[in-house]
Amino acid sequence: MYLGIDIHKRYSQVAVMNDAGEIVEEVRVENANLDDRYAQRSMTETVNSAVKRSLGYAVRARTWYREFREIALMCVVYNIKQAIKQ
């Protein structure tokens, strides 16, 4: 079995073909509209800026796991600070 996807701006064409080269199924699907989601980027940038201003710009850890853990803890601390303010 083989799967082929032809991606266009508004839709994608998906085809499934068997080993003999015959098309088993063909479907046209609409792509997700990401325009609504993209508008949320400014909110994300605002939160990133606020976290950096209140907790600092630097990550002191050197390994990937510890960097991830440090950033996650920064987010937890920031959320706790916001909850206390309210």
Buried (B, 14 or more C-beta within 10 A) or exposed (E): EEEEEEEEEEEBEBBBBEEEEEEEEEEEEEEEEEEEEEEEEEEEEEEEEEBEEEBEEEEEEEEEEEEEEEBEEBEEEBEEEEEEEE
